[in-house]
Amino acid sequence: MTVFRAVTDDAKAFTTSRIRKHANGSGMDPFQGTAPVGWVRAVPVGNNGNPMNVIVCVKQIPDPATPGALDPGTNTLKRDGKLILDESDSYGVEMALQLVDAAGGGEVSLVSMAPNGEVSGMRTALAMGASKGMLVSDPALQGSDALTTAKVLAAAINKLGGADLIIAATESSDGYTGTVPEQLAEVLGLPSVTFAKKVVITGGTLNVNRQTEAGYDEVTCPLPAVISVTAGVVEPRYPSFKGIMAAKSKPLETVTASDLGVTPVGWAGAGQSIVSVTQAEARAAGEIIEDDGEGYAKIVAFLENLKVI
Ligand SMILES: Cc1cc2nc3c(=O)[nH]c(=O)nc-3n(C[C@H](O)[C@H](O)[C@H](O)COP(=O)(O)OP(=O)(O)OC[C@H]3O[C@@H](n4cnc5c(N)ncnc54)[C@H](O)[C@@H]3O)c2cc1C
């Protein structure tokens, strides 16, 4: 049975799907190993030469290579340093670039909400090939939860004039709520397809292979729509030197929440609060079993004791 994950009440009216499982029942992608996964390489795209505009939601996050810290006053992640493009969103940027390329025209735009006017991550996406971006940055946004973030991003998307397709990642690398794309679709009143692992546009229709535990669903949906993509859907390109130089002069507009008319925001608009944060339990040291010839028996006894075998 196909389970629809879209949050819009009328999503079922918008979408049709059927399930395909791997022959061995493993749920693995049947294309894997024979052809690279990703719409552009697996299936030729028929787009009638119609230009296509895509907006990608790109989150700018603290560099995961440096340890994160929580603000003890608000229990939220400190984001006062340089922010980088969330790797999860580099897949969406790449997919957008490939879709526009296949359509034979159009452009990729970016929206992001981040503190301190931070655009470093957006510049990376511009260097990959996106044309322009809109950053929403405003001290009033501090304390905004996922739903407010979705409302802000939706307003920015509307200010950019909308798009044929809006792409987000399935979940961000620092927040992990995995809810913003579906909330965004609901706020914009658009159909939403989640966990896209392959995307093809044919004759104005979106065709998505949607990852499931058992394999994937084939979902079709009219445009405009919001999709969330999984990591590995395409191979993100590295920005070239030329792209990095060109990105410096690409248009990046910064607006505030009040410019967009979104209110209330920040703590005032948050339907959630972080009441406490507890230190994760330190990992206990593992038990080392010396193999004196009977090591296997000790391991079996150890696992039996844990009731895992
Ligand atoms: C009570 C509360 C207070 C908070 N206060 C703050 C705060 O003061 N400052 C702060 O920075 N965060 C704050 N947060 C966290 C912030 O709300 C989340 O980072 C944000 O809601 C997005 O959640 P997520 O990253 O888990 O989204 P997910 O749903 O995991 O993100 C999925 C995808 O949606 C898109 N997306 C998500 N967020 C953005 C974004 N900001 N810009 C562009 N695209 C995006 C990206 O494509 C992303 O990969 C707070 C959260 C709560 C619950």
The ligand as an ORCA input file, in Angstrom:
! r2SCAN-3c Opt
* xyz 0 1
  C      11.658     27.351     20.100
  C      12.710     27.385     19.051
  C      13.547     28.494     18.963
  C      14.526     28.564     17.984
  N      15.337     29.650     17.915
  C      16.248     29.758     16.932
  C      17.073     30.894     16.830
  O      16.988     31.815     17.640
  N      17.964     30.980     15.812
  C      18.061     29.971     14.892
  O      18.867     30.101     13.965
  N      17.319     28.849     14.981
  C      16.404     28.726     15.985
  N      15.646     27.601     16.088
  C      15.844     26.546     15.125
  C      15.113     26.906     13.886
  O      13.766     27.074     14.151
  C      15.308     25.811     12.902
  O      16.622     25.764     12.491
  C      14.417     26.047     11.710
  O      13.117     26.013     12.166
  C      14.595     25.022     10.640
  O      14.461     23.762     11.239
  P      15.304     22.566     10.673
  O      16.648     23.039     10.311
  O      15.183     21.457     11.645
  O      14.468     22.286      9.345
  P      14.350     21.006      8.473
  O      12.901     20.776      8.268
  O      15.170     19.868      8.988
  O      14.995     21.574      7.129
  C      14.738     20.943      5.879
  C      15.109     21.868      4.770
  O      14.294     23.038      4.802
  C      15.053     24.142      4.335
  N      15.297     25.090      5.433
  C      15.125     24.926      6.761
  N      15.474     26.038      7.441
  C      15.895     26.932      6.509
  C      16.414     28.251      6.573
  N      16.562     28.893      7.741
  N      16.751     28.869      5.418
  C      16.596     28.230      4.207
  N      16.129     26.975      4.091
  C      15.785     26.335      5.220
  C      16.394     23.585      3.872
  O      16.288     23.158      2.549
  C      16.536     22.393      4.817
  O      17.489     21.471      4.390
  C      14.682     27.490     17.073
  C      13.846     26.360     17.175
  C      12.876     26.304     18.153
  C      12.006     25.089     18.247
*
